[in-house]
Amino acid sequence: MNNEEGLYAGDLNHYYKLVFTAPNVNNPYHNFRHMMHVFCRVYEGACYNGYYKEIGPQRFRALLIASLFHDYGHSEKMGNDVKEIATALNFLDEQLLPIDRSLWPEIKELISATEFPYNNEVAIGAKIMRDADMSQLLSDVWMQQIIFGLAQEMGISPADNLVREIDFLRSIEFCSDWGQKTFKPQIPARVAELTGLLNLLS
């Protein structure tokens, strides 16, 4: 948040404070952990092959702000991404710093690109956002966040969600070169882990 590496313009302390006190920080899945996961993965994705250099420090700042707020105020109910995105955008529009007002159109476009299921082609920054948003099943906190947390938000049992997530992993398509190189190789091992857990519970 303090931008110690100096890769983007300014710092994001104002925005971190807002996310830290967001109304959804304790949601089962769309919580503080998920918002920070996406932020950290987007940072990594933008550093992959030097994309942050291509877009420059101001646009990198816009990408990071968008990643922090893409699920701000999430209702913890699945199935209405249009409404959830509108909630995040309305809040951020009110809280955007004056110095970032010129970045608002790009921030808005980036957050809107996370609407699922994806139905349009987007630029590389939005592709990184999408890949980061989908990657938590391949993180170290996948069981609590996905199998239990996401299941609760979907209104299904953790066991049923195991089956769903196996199917999801087998069908997933990462959008960016970073996502394909970073996450796609991890899929077989995670499918095997999920399958083993499902067999154990059968």
Backbone hydrogen bonds, N-H to C=O, Kabsch-Sander energy under -0.5 kcal/mol:
donor,donor_aa,acceptor,acceptor_aa,energy
6,G,3,N,-1.2
9,A,57,P,-1.9
12,L,1,M,-2.4
16,Y,12,L,-2.5
17,K,13,N,-2.1
18,L,14,H,-1.2
19,V,15,Y,-2.2
20,F,16,Y,-2.6
21,T,17,K,-1.0
22,A,19,V,-1.6
25,V,22,A,-1.5
27,N,24,N,-1.9
31,N,29,Y,-2.6
32,F,25,V,-1.7
35,M,31,N,-2.3
36,M,32,F,-2.5
37,H,33,R,-2.3
38,V,34,H,-2.4
39,F,35,M,-1.8
40,C,36,M,-2.7
41,R,37,H,-2.6
42,V,38,V,-2.6
43,Y,39,F,-2.1
44,E,40,C,-2.0
45,G,41,R,-3.0
46,A,42,V,-2.6
47,C,43,Y,-1.4
48,Y,44,E,-1.3
50,G,47,C,-2.0
51,Y,48,Y,-1.3
52,Y,46,A,-2.3
53,K,50,G,-1.1
54,E,50,G,-1.3
55,I,51,Y,-1.8
56,G,52,Y,-1.6
59,R,55,I,-0.6
60,F,56,G,-2.0
61,R,57,P,-1.6
62,A,58,Q,-1.9
63,L,59,R,-2.2
64,L,60,F,-2.2
65,I,61,R,-2.5
66,A,62,A,-2.4
67,S,63,L,-2.0
68,L,64,L,-2.0
69,F,65,I,-1.7
70,H,66,A,-0.8
72,Y,69,F,-1.4
74,H,71,D,-1.7
78,M,153,E,-1.5
84,E,80,N,-2.1
85,I,81,D,-2.9
86,A,82,V,-1.9
87,T,83,K,-2.0
88,A,84,E,-2.0
89,L,85,I,-2.7
90,N,86,A,-2.6
91,F,87,T,-1.9
92,L,88,A,-2.5
93,D,89,L,-2.5
94,E,90,N,-1.1
94,E,91,F,-0.5
95,Q,91,F,-1.5
96,L,92,L,-1.4
100,D,97,L,-2.0
101,R,98,P,-1.3
103,L,100,D,-1.4
104,W,100,D,-0.5
104,W,101,R,-1.2
107,I,103,L,-2.5
108,K,104,W,-2.9
109,E,105,P,-1.9
110,L,106,E,-2.4
111,I,107,I,-2.5
112,S,108,K,-2.3
113,A,109,E,-1.4
114,T,111,I,-1.7
115,E,112,S,-1.6
127,K,123,A,-1.9
128,I,124,I,-2.3
129,M,125,G,-1.9
130,R,126,A,-2.6
131,D,127,K,-2.4
132,A,128,I,-2.5
133,D,129,M,-2.3
134,M,130,R,-1.5
135,S,131,D,-0.7
135,S,132,A,-0.8
137,L,134,M,-0.6
138,L,135,S,-1.9
139,S,136,Q,-1.8
142,W,139,S,-1.1
145,Q,141,V,-2.3
146,I,142,W,-2.5
147,I,142,W,-1.2
148,F,143,M,-1.7
149,G,144,Q,-2.4
150,L,145,Q,-1.3
151,A,146,I,-1.1
152,Q,148,F,-2.0
153,E,149,G,-1.8
154,M,150,L,-1.9
155,G,151,A,-1.1
156,I,151,A,-2.3
161,N,157,S,-2.2
162,L,158,P,-1.6
163,V,159,A,-1.3
164,R,160,D,-1.9
165,E,161,N,-3.0
166,I,162,L,-1.9
167,D,163,V,-2.0
168,F,164,R,-2.4
169,L,165,E,-2.6
170,R,166,I,-1.8
171,S,167,D,-1.1
171,S,168,F,-0.6
172,I,168,F,-1.3
180,Q,176,S,-2.4
181,K,177,D,-2.4
182,T,178,W,-2.6
183,F,179,G,-2.3
184,K,179,G,-1.4
186,Q,183,F,-1.5
187,I,183,F,-0.6
187,I,184,K,-1.4
190,R,186,Q,-1.7
191,V,187,I,-2.8
192,A,188,P,-2.3
193,E,189,A,-2.0
194,L,190,R,-2.7
195,T,191,V,-2.7
196,G,192,A,-2.4
197,L,193,E,-2.1
198,L,194,L,-2.4
199,N,195,T,-2.5
200,L,196,G,-2.0
201,L,197,L,-1.5
202,S,198,L,-0.8
202,S,199,N,-0.6
